[in-house]
Every structure is written in C-alpha cells, then in structure tokens.
Amino acid sequence: MSGTLKRILLAEDSPEDVELTLAALGEHHLASEVVVVGDGVEALDYLHRRGGFRDRAPGNPTVVLLDLKMPRLDGLEVLRDMKEDEKLRSIPVVMLTSSREESDIVESYQLGVNAYVVKPVVFQEFVDVVKNLGLFWAVLNEPPPGSPRKAA
C-alpha cells in the first residue's frame, strides 16, 4: 500500500487541529507527506510554487484539506483561486471546518468544493473523520488521468 500513498496539503491555522490531523493521518499511514500551511496565502504560495515554496518538488497534492476561517486569506478565496486555475482545478478540495453556516456550505459547493466536513468537537470523532478523509482521498480515490500517482 505504501506505493500508493500521496501528498496532502493541510491549510489550517489552529495548532491543535493541525496536531490532531497529523496524528490521525500518521497513525493510519494515510499519506507519504503532509504539507502544513497556516493560512490561505501560504496555501496558494505552495500550490503556485512561489514565495517560500518556489523550490518545492513539482506536482500537486492528491487532496487539499482546507480550513474555512483562516487569517490573511480564507478558505473560500483559496478555493476560488484553485478552481479558476487550469493547473489546480482538478485537485480535490475538502473543506474541513467548524462552520455549519449554510451560506459557507452553499458558497463552498458553488465554488466547486468536493466535500464539506464539519470538524467534530469530540477528540476521537475528529480522529475518525480525518482517518476516513485520508483513506478515501489519499488511498481509495482515483485521481484524474495525468495526475501524479504519488508525491514527488
């Protein structure tokens, strides 16, 4: 199974949620690499290979786990940018957020999000959600033709 593990981009500003997400993905060996960025500007810098990520290895992540409420640039703006860019449009995006606001859910889907998941408050439920997301998007889901099969 390790040959199929891939890179995940996690855009999350809460250190606690980053720690829980990394623990859940690591415990179940669901990605070969998880790149963590703390806000939407860093997420776009990573995706567009600019700024501090100018020299990163080529290739897109298998999935982007995107928090909605982040400083500098929120998840909806990151999603909008990705879906307007031909090179990024096909990357699956999962909104992983604490917001249950109907307007956030509706706008996320209108912009092309692949899934919208509300973060559970209970620790074990959070771990289970992340494990299931990782299992589906990084292992089971078949990426579009021409996508890198594994992290570069």
C-alpha positions in Angstrom: 0.0 0.0 0.0 2.9 2.4 0.6 3.4 2.8 -3.1 0.0 4.5 -3.4 0.4 6.9 -0.6 0.4 10.5 -1.6 1.0 14.1 -0.6 -1.8 16.0 1.2 -1.8 19.8 1.7 -3.4 20.8 5.0 -4.3 24.5 5.3 -5.2 25.1 8.9 -4.4 27.9 11.4 -5.3 26.0 14.6 -2.1 24.3 16.0 -4.4 21.9 17.9 -6.3 20.9 14.8 -3.0 20.5 12.9 -1.7 18.2 15.6 -4.8 16.1 15.7 -5.0 15.9 11.9 -1.3 14.9 11.6 -1.7 12.3 14.4 -4.8 10.7 12.7 -3.1 10.6 9.3 0.1 9.3 10.7 -1.4 6.7 12.9 -3.1 5.1 10.0 -0.3 5.7 7.5 -2.6 7.5 5.0 -0.1 9.9 3.3 3.5 9.8 2.4 3.8 13.5 3.1 1.5 16.1 4.7 2.4 19.7 4.0 1.0 22.1 6.6 0.4 25.8 5.9 -1.1 28.2 8.4 -3.2 30.4 6.2 -4.7 30.9 2.7 -1.7 33.0 1.4 0.7 30.2 2.2 -1.6 27.6 0.7 -1.7 29.5 -2.6 2.1 30.1 -2.5 2.5 26.3 -2.1 0.1 25.5 -4.9 1.6 28.0 -7.3 5.2 27.2 -6.2 6.1 30.8 -5.3 7.5 32.6 -2.2 8.9 30.2 0.3 7.7 27.2 -1.8 9.4 28.3 -5.0 11.8 25.4 -4.9 9.4 22.7 -3.7 9.2 19.5 -5.7 6.9 19.7 -8.7 3.5 18.1 -8.7 0.2 18.8 -7.0 -1.1 17.3 -3.8 -3.6 14.5 -4.1 -6.0 16.4 -1.9 -6.2 19.8 -0.1 -7.8 19.8 3.3 -8.8 23.4 3.7 -10.0 25.3 6.8 -12.6 27.9 6.0 -11.8 30.6 8.6 -8.1 31.4 8.3 -6.1 34.7 8.6 -4.9 36.8 5.6 -7.0 34.7 3.1 -9.9 32.5 3.9 -10.6 29.0 2.5 -13.3 30.3 0.1 -10.7 32.6 -1.5 -8.2 29.8 -1.8 -10.9 27.5 -3.3 -12.0 30.3 -5.8 -8.3 30.7 -6.9 -7.8 27.0 -7.3 -10.9 26.4 -9.4 -10.1 29.3 -11.7 -6.6 28.0 -12.4 -6.4 25.3 -15.1 -3.4 23.6 -13.4 -5.1 23.4 -10.0 -8.8 23.0 -10.9 -8.7 19.2 -10.8 -7.2 18.9 -7.3 -9.9 17.6 -4.9 -10.6 20.1 -2.1 -12.2 19.1 1.2 -13.4 22.0 3.4 -12.6 20.8 6.9 -14.1 23.4 9.1 -16.0 24.2 12.3 -18.5 26.3 10.4 -22.0 25.0 10.0 -23.2 28.2 8.4 -25.5 27.5 5.5 -24.0 30.3 3.5 -20.5 28.9 3.9 -21.7 25.4 2.8 -23.6 26.8 -0.2 -20.7 29.0 -1.4 -18.2 26.2 -1.0 -20.2 24.0 -3.3 -20.9 26.8 -5.7 -17.1 27.3 -6.0 -16.5 23.6 -6.6 -15.5 22.1 -3.3 -15.5 18.3 -3.5 -16.6 17.7 0.1 -17.6 19.8 3.1 -16.9 18.3 6.5 -17.7 19.9 9.9 -15.0 19.2 12.4 -16.3 17.2 15.3 -15.6 18.6 18.8 -15.0 15.2 20.4 -11.4 14.1 20.0 -12.0 10.5 18.9 -14.7 11.6 16.4 -12.2 14.2 14.9 -9.6 11.5 14.6 -12.1 9.1 12.9 -13.2 11.8 10.4 -9.6 12.7 9.4 -8.8 9.0 9.1 -11.8 8.4 6.8 -11.0 11.5 4.7 -7.4 10.4 4.3 -8.4 6.9 3.5 -10.8 8.0 0.8 -8.9 10.9 -0.8 -5.3 9.7 -0.5 -5.7 6.0 -0.9 -9.1 5.0 -2.5 -10.0 7.8 -4.8 -8.7 7.5 -8.4 -7.2 10.9 -9.5 -7.8 12.4 -12.9 -5.7 11.0 -15.7 -2.3 12.7 -15.9 -2.2 13.5 -12.2 0.9 12.3 -10.4 0.4 8.9 -8.8 2.5 9.7 -5.8 4.3 12.6 -4.1 7.4 13.8 -6.0 
